[in-house]
């Protein structure tokens, strides 16, 4: 995962939401609730990628750290022809791996 974990998660979540990546590829890095939410949102299709549109991408990513090992991230993304918002929470486990434990879109 290396580099900026916030941006990696933002792009990975966006790719799953737009159908460019299967949500199953994120199973190991998301909580059960987030995994189910990803499937619901992907099936809803509001961020579905179209070949006519430019690729979905992360524009900006900001975070706060309300507790040790916790990042609350807000990202502005481009998807389905317009700007959108992603908000998600990352928690570092005992194994030192980051896991997404909450997800909202707007």
C-alpha positions in Angstrom: 0.0 0.0 0.0 2.9 2.4 0.8 2.9 6.1 0.2 -0.2 8.1 1.1 -2.6 5.6 2.7 -5.5 8.2 2.6 -5.1 8.7 -1.2 -4.7 4.9 -1.8 -7.9 4.2 0.0 -9.8 7.1 -1.6 -8.8 5.8 -5.1 -9.5 2.2 -4.3 -12.9 3.0 -2.8 -13.7 5.2 -5.8 -12.6 2.4 -8.2 -15.0 0.0 -6.5 -17.9 2.5 -6.5 -17.5 3.2 -10.2 -17.2 -0.4 -11.2 -13.5 -0.2 -12.3 -12.6 -2.7 -9.6 -14.6 -5.4 -7.9 -15.5 -4.6 -4.2 -14.2 -8.1 -3.4 -10.6 -6.8 -3.9 -11.2 -4.6 -0.8 -12.6 -7.3 1.4 -9.3 -7.6 3.5 -9.0 -3.8 4.1 -12.6 -3.0 5.0 -14.9 -3.8 7.9 -17.9 -6.0 7.1 -20.2 -3.0 7.2 -18.1 -1.0 4.7 -17.8 -4.0 2.4 -21.6 -4.4 2.4 -22.0 -0.6 1.8 -19.6 -0.7 -1.1 -21.7 -3.4 -2.8 -24.9 -1.5 -2.2 -23.5 1.8 -3.6 -21.9 0.0 -6.6 -25.2 -1.7 -7.4 -27.0 1.6 -7.1 -24.8 2.8 -9.8 -24.8 6.6 -9.1 -21.0 6.7 -9.6 -20.9 4.1 -12.5 -18.1 4.8 -14.9 -19.0 5.3 -18.6 -16.5 4.8 -21.4 -17.5 8.3 -22.7 -16.5 10.0 -19.5 -13.0 10.8 -18.2 -11.6 8.3 -15.7 -12.8 8.8 -12.1 -10.0 10.3 -9.9 -9.2 11.7 -6.5 -8.9 15.5 -6.6 -8.1 16.3 -3.0 -7.8 14.4 0.3 -7.8 15.8 3.8 -7.9 14.2 7.2 -8.1 14.6 10.9 -6.6 12.2 13.5 -9.1 12.1 16.4 -7.3 9.4 18.2 -4.0 7.4 17.8 -4.3 5.0 14.9 -7.4 6.6 13.5 -7.8 8.8 10.5 -11.0 10.4 9.4 -10.7 11.3 5.7 -12.6 13.6 3.4 -11.9 13.4 -0.3 -13.2 15.3 -3.3 -13.4 13.0 -6.3 -14.4 13.3 -10.0 -16.8 10.6 -11.0 -19.8 10.2 -13.4 -19.1 13.6 -14.9 -19.1 15.7 -11.7 -17.4 16.4 -8.4 -18.4 14.2 -5.5 -17.5 13.7 -1.9 -16.2 10.6 -0.1 -15.8 10.5 3.7 -14.3 7.5 5.3 -12.6 6.3 8.5 -9.4 4.4 8.7 -8.3 2.5 11.8 -4.9 0.8 12.3 -5.2 -2.7 13.7 -2.9 -4.6 16.0 -1.2 -5.9 12.9 -0.4 -2.3 11.9 -2.6 -2.5 8.8 -5.1 0.2 8.0 -8.7 -0.8 7.6 -11.7 1.2 6.4 -14.4 1.1 9.0 -16.9 3.7 7.8 -17.9 5.1 4.4 -20.2 7.9 3.2 -20.7 9.4 -0.2 -22.2 12.7 -1.3 
